[in-house]
Amino acid sequence: MNNAPYTSRTDLAGARILVTGGSGFLGRYVVDALRRQGCQDVVVPRSTQYDLRQEAAVLRLYDDHRPDIVIHLAAVVGGIGANRENPASFFYDNLIMGALLLEHARRTGVGKFVACGTICSYPKWTPVPFREETFWDGYPEETNAPYGLAKKMLLVQGQAYRRQYGTNAIYLMPTNLYGPGDNFGPDGHVIPMLIARYSDAVETGLDEVVAWGDGSPTREFLHVADAAEGIVAATEGYDGDEPVNLGSGREVSIKELTGLVARETGYGGRISWDTSKPNGQPRRCLDTSRAAALFGWRARTPFEVGLRDTVQWYREERAAGRYWGATRPAAAPAAALAAALAATKS
């Protein structure tokens, strides 16, 4: 496999760029980053118009917009609870979306296809820091495996298409994302879930919050704005067949994270741990030297700064009566809030 940097940079400003999932959390930041790069022709398809699990819809998408570049961010995602409850849906929906989009990108002559995978695809017992060379050294953590393996197949497909057809397909693996605009509803990931839970606890006067697992697993969190900049940098400057990590390099335990969120939200009550619930993958922290070497990208936002800004953003949204992506009303009674937030997901 060839890891040489791309020597003829892709002209983004003059390209029509289609961003699947462009109205989602990460997608909005990617679209903004593209526009800051001078991109005038950015297409954001909506799921109500194009069901990317249906081949006819994918064909119509390409026929309607004729993109030069596709950045594929659309995914069916969730925390541990959602992964445990919907393994078949997470596998099929993510697999079929990627397969159809890349196949018809190839058929219609798309110049570049950027696939965003997930670090859930790494083996459960990957040595820390995760290096791309270890990507195939074992089976993913069981609760995330169907989702992780479905996304991993996009790497296989892209490499196969590059060999057989000369397709310029690249594969990026952002770590856990966080930041303003995240989903703070009950199906969110660990940081927005914790911020919502402890904000609820402060508001309703709860003196104890129960979290899943034992707090020992570690995670690495990447500010969504940094992730967007990395994706745009790779779209512009990388043409290779190997996967590339996008991360911050900062490893934090769930227990430490919980304490940080409690402090930032002003929660001073007890934190207890429900060890009957799964921990998920034991450790996550990425080696990001490949991204730095191949297209000059490194994360810039210190974690504590990004977390504080995210809490502040959420406070403002909450005060205004808005829950970004939430599935419960802002005026729900305390008992309903506690029930809805019964499980922290990671």
Secondary structure, 3 states (H helix, E strand, C coil): CCCCCCCCCCCCCCCEEEEECCCCHHHHHHHHHHHHCCCCEEECCCCCCCCCCCHHHHHHHHHHHCCCEEEECCCCCCCHHHHHHCHHHHHHHHHHHHHHHHHHHHHHCCCEEEEECCHHHCECCCCCCECHHHCCCCCECHHHHHHHHHHHHHHHHHHHHHHHHCCCEEEEEECEEECCCCCCCCCCCHHHHHHHHHHHHHHHCCCEEEEECCCCCEEEEEEHHHHHHHHHHHHHHCCCCCCEEECCCCEEEHHHHHHHHHHHHCCCCEEEEECCCCCCCCCCCECCHHHHHHHCCCCCCCHHHHHHHHHHHHHHHHHCCCCCCCCCCCCCCHHHHHHHCCCCCC
